[in-house]
């Protein structure tokens, strides 16, 4: 495993450490998890296709109106 050094705002590092502690992790472990996800991010098309596969069980029995689709 390779060691790396990075710089960040002290307050930001402190807040990140607190969050990691609440999640029973070290900041180092959180960073390794993030780095793994960052290095293996699929393309936008692959992400869209994966989402569509996960939602394939959703069935709609009618067309929605434009107003229904845009309502919040």
C-alpha positions as CSV (number, residue, x, y, z in Angstrom):
1,X,0.0,0.0,0.0
2,X,1.3,3.5,-0.9
3,X,1.2,6.4,1.5
4,X,0.2,9.7,0.2
5,X,0.0,13.2,1.7
6,X,-2.6,15.8,0.9
7,X,-3.6,19.2,2.3
8,X,-7.0,20.4,3.4
9,X,-8.5,23.1,5.5
10,X,-8.0,22.2,9.2
11,X,-11.7,22.7,10.1
12,X,-12.8,20.5,7.2
13,X,-10.4,17.7,8.3
14,X,-11.8,18.0,11.9
15,X,-15.4,17.7,10.7
16,X,-14.5,14.8,8.4
17,X,-12.8,13.0,11.3
18,X,-15.8,13.5,13.5
19,X,-18.2,12.1,10.9
20,X,-15.9,9.1,10.3
21,X,-15.7,8.5,14.1
22,X,-19.6,8.5,14.2
23,X,-19.5,5.9,11.4
24,X,-16.9,3.9,13.4
25,X,-14.3,4.4,10.7
26,X,-11.0,6.2,10.4
27,X,-10.6,9.1,8.1
28,X,-8.0,7.0,6.2
29,X,-10.6,4.2,5.7
30,X,-13.1,6.7,4.4
31,X,-10.6,8.2,2.0
32,X,-9.7,4.8,0.7
33,X,-13.4,4.0,0.1
34,X,-13.8,7.3,-1.7
35,X,-10.6,6.7,-3.8
36,X,-11.9,3.3,-4.8
37,X,-15.3,4.7,-6.0
38,X,-13.6,7.6,-7.7
39,X,-11.2,5.4,-9.6
40,X,-13.9,3.1,-10.8
41,X,-16.7,5.5,-11.8
42,X,-18.6,4.1,-14.8
43,X,-19.5,6.4,-17.6
44,X,-22.8,8.3,-17.5
45,X,-24.3,5.8,-20.0
46,X,-23.3,2.9,-17.9
47,X,-24.7,4.5,-14.8
48,X,-28.0,5.2,-16.6
49,X,-28.2,1.6,-17.9
50,X,-27.5,0.3,-14.4
51,X,-30.3,2.5,-13.0
52,X,-32.8,1.4,-15.6
53,X,-32.0,-2.3,-14.8
54,X,-32.5,-1.6,-11.0
55,X,-35.8,0.1,-11.8
56,X,-37.1,-2.4,-14.4
57,X,-39.6,-3.8,-11.9
58,X,-41.5,-0.4,-11.9
59,X,-44.5,-0.5,-14.2
60,X,-46.7,2.4,-15.1
61,X,-50.2,1.8,-16.3
62,X,-50.8,5.2,-18.0
63,X,-49.2,8.2,-19.6
64,X,-48.5,11.1,-17.3
65,X,-49.5,14.6,-18.4
66,X,-46.8,17.3,-18.8
67,X,-48.2,19.1,-15.7
68,X,-48.0,15.8,-13.7
69,X,-44.4,15.2,-14.7
70,X,-43.4,18.8,-13.8
71,X,-45.2,19.1,-10.5
72,X,-43.2,19.2,-7.4
